[in-house]
Amino acid sequence: MKIKGKDKFLAQITALPQAIRDEVAQALETSAEETTDLMRRFAPKRTGRLALSIGYGFGDAPAGSLNTTAANARAAKAESGLSVTMYAGSSEAYWARWNEFGTVKMAANPFFYPGFRFGKKRAKDRLSRAIRNGAKKAFGK
């Protein structure tokens, strides 16, 4: 039996994962940039080093930084290549954790997780659109 359009359909199905991955990677980068900008705005500005230490990257965060990726989620997401980690703090700005959560002698001055939570909804919406657009590109619509 001959199926009309079978080759075209199989080509579209093969292209689907890569088209979606490309769209999702772009959406993740845009969302991470937007969210880290929010975190920088919320960060205390006494010296400016804390705001400068806030960033993102595909893969692991710098050692000792406060980051958004839990250890058990890191391995699973890293395999897909679609894992963005947002982080704050470095050897220059080691006090990020102290500002975020406070200490016995200092009240908390959160900047990291409020920015993360604020950007989360937009990121989810952007990722949904990216998946939909990737599927449309794969099927040529």
C-alpha positions in Angstrom: 0.0 0.0 0.0 1.3 3.5 -0.9 0.8 6.3 1.5 0.7 9.7 0.0 3.1 12.2 1.6 4.7 9.6 3.9 8.3 10.8 3.1 7.4 14.5 3.8 5.7 13.5 7.0 8.7 11.4 8.2 11.0 14.3 7.4 8.9 16.7 9.4 8.8 14.3 12.4 12.6 13.9 12.3 13.0 17.7 12.1 10.6 18.3 15.0 13.0 17.7 17.9 15.7 19.9 16.6 13.4 22.7 15.7 11.9 22.7 19.1 15.4 22.5 20.8 16.5 25.5 18.8 13.4 27.5 19.8 13.6 26.5 23.4 17.3 27.3 23.7 16.6 30.8 22.4 13.7 31.2 24.8 15.8 30.0 27.8 18.5 32.5 27.0 16.1 35.4 26.6 14.3 34.5 29.9 17.6 34.0 31.8 18.9 37.4 30.6 15.6 39.1 31.6 15.5 37.4 35.0 19.1 38.2 35.8 18.5 41.8 34.9 15.7 41.8 37.5 18.0 40.3 40.1 20.6 42.9 39.4 18.0 45.7 39.9 16.9 44.1 43.2 20.5 43.6 44.5 21.9 45.9 47.1 24.3 48.5 45.5 26.8 49.4 48.2 29.8 48.5 46.2 28.2 47.2 43.0 30.2 43.9 43.1 27.2 41.8 44.1 25.1 43.0 41.1 28.1 42.4 38.8 28.4 38.8 40.1 24.8 37.9 39.0 24.7 36.0 35.7 23.6 32.9 33.9 25.1 30.2 31.9 24.3 26.9 30.2 25.6 24.3 32.5 27.0 24.6 36.1 27.3 27.8 38.1 30.6 29.0 39.4 31.8 27.3 42.6 30.4 28.8 45.8 27.7 30.9 44.2 24.0 30.9 45.1 22.2 29.3 42.1 18.8 28.2 40.9 19.5 24.6 40.0 19.1 21.9 42.6 21.7 19.2 42.6 19.3 16.4 41.6 17.8 18.4 38.7 21.2 19.4 37.4 22.2 16.0 36.1 18.9 15.3 34.3 18.7 18.7 32.7 22.4 18.8 31.7 22.0 15.7 29.6 19.4 17.5 27.4 21.7 20.5 26.9 18.8 22.8 27.7 19.7 23.7 31.2 20.3 27.4 32.2 21.7 28.1 35.6 21.3 31.6 37.1 23.7 32.5 39.9 24.9 35.2 42.2 28.1 35.6 44.1 31.7 34.8 43.4 35.1 35.0 45.1 34.7 38.8 44.7 31.2 38.9 46.1 31.0 36.0 48.5 28.3 37.7 50.7 25.4 37.0 48.2 24.1 34.2 50.4 24.2 36.4 53.5 22.3 39.2 51.8 19.7 36.8 50.5 18.9 34.9 53.7 20.4 37.1 56.4 22.5 36.1 59.4 22.2 36.2 63.2 23.4 39.8 63.1 21.9 41.0 59.9 18.3 40.9 58.5 17.7 39.3 55.1 17.8 41.6 52.1 16.5 39.2 49.4 17.2 40.0 45.8 17.9 36.6 44.1 14.7 34.6 44.6 12.3 37.5 44.4 13.8 38.2 40.9 13.6 34.5 40.0 10.0 34.2 41.1 9.1 37.4 39.3 10.6 36.2 36.0 9.3 32.6 36.3 5.8 33.2 34.8 7.2 35.0 31.8 9.7 32.3 31.2 7.1 29.6 31.3 4.9 31.5 28.8 7.9 32.1 26.6 8.9 28.4 26.7 5.3 27.4 25.8 5.4 29.7 22.8 8.8 28.4 21.8 7.6 24.8 21.7 4.6 25.8 19.7 6.7 27.8 17.2 9.2 25.0 16.9 6.5 22.5 16.0 5.1 25.0 13.4 8.6 25.4 11.9 9.1 21.7 11.7 5.8 21.2 9.9 6.3 24.2 7.7 3.3 26.3 8.8 
